[in-house]
């Protein structure tokens, strides 16, 4: 039996509590000095495999090494393939339990359980088969809490066990993906938020009346919603940026959509949102009503992952955790095309027919002004491509200083100076734009690796213990990563690992100028800042 060192982020009394838990769970333990960690003798943790990835044959580099731009159709095919896997199965690998070798090899687990140890949700396997494992997690949390402490993080070799306690609901992530603690905790927060979208925080009252309350039936049929959200942790920057992205559209087109939504909002609608997949086309709120980007993320995931909404118009109670976690709003949902849909939110449960009339008015205007056809064209064209990066004007403000003389960059694979990808976040607007993936990172596995690299650099830049920082430049065997933050924006850029630092800095200035030049098309301007 192999010994693993478990490092617990906790306060003073937690070590004794951990030892007590080990005794209760029949784990062998060795008590060490007060300055050391508790060492537990646990079964060896199996070497994990990568999460199942879809085939990367949709877009392969040409044999001669020449670069080709992956079409937006290919990218959407990859996303559609991943989403179809979720919708077809609902629950991933439901036949597994904690005794299954395949279950132990999963690289990232999520668990939701009640404070009495009843399983509520698990990413892999069947909740009922994992009841004993859930009880173990509950025992760890309870023993530490009984001593007045709170367990946040446990490290076991390459594995991290992250805990989040939300009243009577416990959330746990077990991961060896090397994602930072802050990212994993944020993902648990979003999973909890998705539960609140469906049930509201008032579900806590059920646990107050009956500590052994079984919450699982209330979430029946929502496995696809949680699976879709967890999948988005590997591709959607909104899950850690706390911002939303817009579908690129001509300014006049977006204004036409916004005008009719504003008319509807003035007639008693709290929020009117027109979206395509996870991207906003236009958004209007009633006076003094603000919508947090995380609520938009969870609401869009709820709608996009529920097939029933696509078949006919729907009127469903939903809760927005950042707006009011204790009460339901009522959402009228209608899909115009496969992935273009309208959401009208109100506080009235009797507003279905009024909202239906509003939808008819909106649809008439959208068709007459060709907004819906422009949306389809934008989907085919894709977003910003690094290969299209224009040259930088000679004069410009708010530029990142270079520590060496400027030279003309050589265009290799990807964009100028080996630019592969970038994310630009407007701090004031709480919106972001990211480029399409270039050929060096065309496969889902490569994109996931880059996304997690962004997560790490984001966490390090916002680490209150050692930061925050203004700029950061990193080079490893996979990328050159450059991060730059000002009072107006944040920029993340990934380059070829052999990229020159001075040219990378110059290229980042070009990206910022490019975004500024086309901001009318890629951002929803005039939207009031969101309340945090």
Secondary structure, DSSP 8 states (H G I E B T S, - for coil): --EEEEEEE--TTHHHHHHHHHHHTT-EEE---TTS--EEE--------------STTS---TT-------HHHHHHHHHHHHHHHHHHSSBTTT--TT-HHHHT-SEEEEEEETTS-EEEESBS-TTTTHHHHHHHHHHHHHHHHTT----EEEETTEEEEEEEETTEEEEEEE-S---HHHHHHHHHHHHHHHHHHH-GGGHHHHHH-TT---GGGGTT-HHHHHHHHHHTTT-THHHH--EEB----HHHHHHHHHHHHHHHTTT-SEEEEEETTEEEEEEE-TT----HHHHHHHHHHHHT-THHHHS-EEEEE--HHHHTTS-EEEEEEESSSSEEEEEEES-TT-HHHHHHHHHHHHHHHHHTTHHHHHHHHHHH-S--GGG-----S--SS----SS------B-SSSBTTEEEEEEEETTTTEEEE----GGG-SHHHHHHHHHHHHHHHHHHT-TTT---SEEEEE-SS-EEEEEE-SSEEEEEEE-TT--HHHHHHHHHHHHHHHHHTHHHHS-TT------
